[in-house]
Amino acid sequence: MSGAFHHAAIALAQTTGFSREERQVVLDLLKGVTLRGGAVDDLYAAVLRQLGARDFRWPEFDRWQAFFAEGWKFPPLWDELKKIPALRAAPHIRDSYREQKLYLLLHWLQSLETTRAHTRAALARYAKRGIRAEIARQGNGAPCPVCDPLNHHEVKDGLRDLPPFHPGCRCLVLAIPEAGGVAPGRKRRPLHRIEKQAGSSAG
């Protein structure tokens, strides 16, 4: 994991609505929580205590929200973000939406650092031992139009795109068990570079 949290810093810099000092507060909290092994819930609580919830612009969110809304298929963590509240919506509805959007942003920032770092480390270990690896979608069974087609696809050398594939993504890269054959529905074709219809993600 980058000591400077480079990927998270780039993604956070693409938002508007946070001052430079506030972005540094978020990054410092992210570093502290992550290095302690804390979860995104801990980071979210810490950010709310220090900065509070607020409106902010996040182009990455806007692209994916439009993409998911087009087919009305939203992955986990987007349940409360399916429809942008109208300006005349009740304050508690707008507040809930704003807070969930902040939670998603913090989940994205932490995932850019932790998930990808763990994935690269795991792939290096697997390569030394001659073990193959695959994308493994995590979640509660809710469909995801981005990750569902990638589930159980083998990861090949030189892959540039690694989880998370989108904000809220919970995919991991796991070793392929060699014993017992191929499970029903499991695909073994290689995972090629992902064509993100909603635009390229940060990191």
N, C-alpha and C positions, 0 to 999 in steps of 0.2 A: 504494500500500500504506500502510495506517495506520501512522504513526510509533509509536503506542502498541500496535500489534498487538491492537486492540480485540476482534475476533472470536475470536481464539485465546484471549485472556484470559477471555472469557465462557465459552467451551467448557471451558477448563481448570478454571474455578471451579465447574463443575457436577460435577466428579469429587470423590471423597472418598478419603483415604489419602495425600494430600500436604499438608504443612503450608503455611502462607502463605509462609514463606521458601523452601520447595522449589518452590512454584508460580512464585515470582519467578525462581528459578534456571532453571527450564525456559523461561520466557519470555525471559530474557536470552540463554540459549543459542540459542533459536529465532531471536531477532533477529540475533545474531552470525552464525549459519550462513546464514540467509536473505540477509542483506545482503552476504555474501561469495559468494553464488551457490551455496552448498553444497546437497547433496541430503539427503534424510531419513536416509540411512545415516550421514551425518556427524553429524546431530543426535542420532540414536539412540546412537551411540558416545559422544558427549559427555555425554549424560544418564546413561548407564550408568556412566561414569567418575566422575561427580559424585554421583549419587544411588543408583545400583544399581537392579536390578529389585525390584518389590514388588507385593503385592496391592493393588488399588485398585478402587473402585466407579466405574462410568461408565454412568449411565442411558442415554445415547445408544447405547452399545455393546449394552446389554442389550436395548433395543427392536429394534435391527437384527438381533442374533443370533437372537432369537425369530422375527422375520419371515422371515429366510433359512432357518432351521431348519424352519419350518412346511412349506415346499415342498422342503426339502433342496436348495436351489439357492443356492450361495454364490459371490460374485464373487471375482476375484483379491484377494490379500492376506488372504483369510479361510480359506485352505486348512488352516491349523493351528488354526483357531478354530471349527471346525464343531461340536465337542462339548465341553462344559465338563467338565473332568476331575472324577471322583468324589473325595471326600475321602480315600479309601483308595488313590488312584492313586499310582504310584511318584513319588518326588520329582522325578526328571528330567522326567517328563511334565508335572507341575504347573509346574515352572520354565520349560519351553519354552512352555507356554501363556501364562504370565504375561509372558514376554519378548515374545512375538508380539503380545499385547494392548497392551503399552507401545509397540511399534513402530507399531501401527495408530493409537494415540492421537496419536503425534507426527506421523505422516503426515497425519492429520486436521487437526491444529493448523496445520501448515505449508500445507496445501492451502487452508484457510479464508482465509489471508492471500495467498498467492502466486497460486493458480489464479484466485480471484475477482478479484483486482486486475488480473491480466493480461487476464482476460476483459473486464472493464469498459473497460480501455484499448483493447483490440482492437475492441470494439463501437463505441467513440467514433470510432476511425479509420475503420472501415468505414462508419459513418453519414455522415461527412463526404464520403466518396467514392462514396456511393450503392451500396455493396456489401452484399449480403445475407449472412447468417451462419447457421450451423447447428451443432447439437450433433454432436460427433464422438467416438465411444467409442474409447478407447485400451485396449489390453490384449493378452493372449496368446491370445485366442480362447475363453477360458473364458466360459460364459454368465453374464449378470448380469440377474436378473429386474427390477431397477430401471432400469438404463441401456439394455438392449437395445431396449425399445420407444421410447426417446427418440433413438436413433441416427439421424442425418440429418434430424431435425426442425428446421425453420427457427425461428430465434429472432426474435421480434417485439419492437417497442418496448414498454417498460413491463413487460418480464418481470421478475418479482421473484425467481424461483429460478434460480440459475446453478450450474454445477459448482463444487465437488463436491456431489453429491446425497446421498451417504451416506459414512460412513467407509470409506476404501479406494477411493473413486471416482476414476477416472482420465480422466473425460470432459473434453473441451476444447470451445471454441467456435471454429470456423474459418470462413474466407470460403467462400462457395459459388462454385465455378468456373462462370462463365457460358458459356465456350466448350465445345463438344462435347456439349451437351445434358445430360439427366438420366441418371445412371448407373442400371443395372438395380437395382431394389429400393430406390432412393432416394426418400424421401417429401418432399413439399414443403408439407405442411400445417403451419400454425403450431403452435409449442409453447406450450400453455396452462400455467397454473399447475399445478404438479405436486401431485397428491394422494398424499401419502406415507402409505401404510397403516401404517407403523411409527411414525408420529408425526413432528412437525416437527423439523427439525434445527437445530442452533445456527447463528447467523450470519444 
